[in-house]
């Protein structure tokens, strides 16, 4: 599997991440969804791996994913950033996996950092 971050996604992710520690994990959240087949992908920062974690390649370096969740994804993926909506998007050539891909820190808290554009809209 290969994941490509667009330049705008790299910039947004850098702004979100700041000085938060950890490696990127393409994490499949199932909490509140009812079953393992009903979840959503998010990005999570992790400082430890589990035996079920595997690495795959990206233009930002290795990304972790739980082995059992990789079957839900295509071989070539992209993470893009939509500045109008202020969201990261996980997609492939064939479909969208998450149109609002969030970033979580190592304590499972979502990291939000508004962009200048978003701040201007709210004024």
Phi, psi and omega in degrees: 000145179225138180237128177248125173267129176289160178304320179291325177292322178298317179297314180295316180297321177298317178295319179292316186291320181052235180255019177294131180282163171121165176261151179286134178232125173278099194259136180257106182273126177243357181302128178079001183265343176104319179202170183293337179277357182235086182214188180216142178279144174217168173262136181227140173270130180230146177253349178227149176258162175247165179300338180274352181282138173233163178254147169224168190269152173209169177284000172254006183105186183297141176240140178270152173206146174290131184310317185290341180271343181298334181293342180279351189245157175278169183291323181249118181237161178220141169246122182241170178233130176255105183293330179297316180267349181062046182226148169273147184230126174263122184209171171231184176293337185261339185195168172261135176261326177201119180270005176213066184287115182264162177246131178248146175275182184294342179264013179068026174264138176287141180257120178240130173223107182296146175274166178302318181301315180296319180296321180293325181294322184282348180275000000 
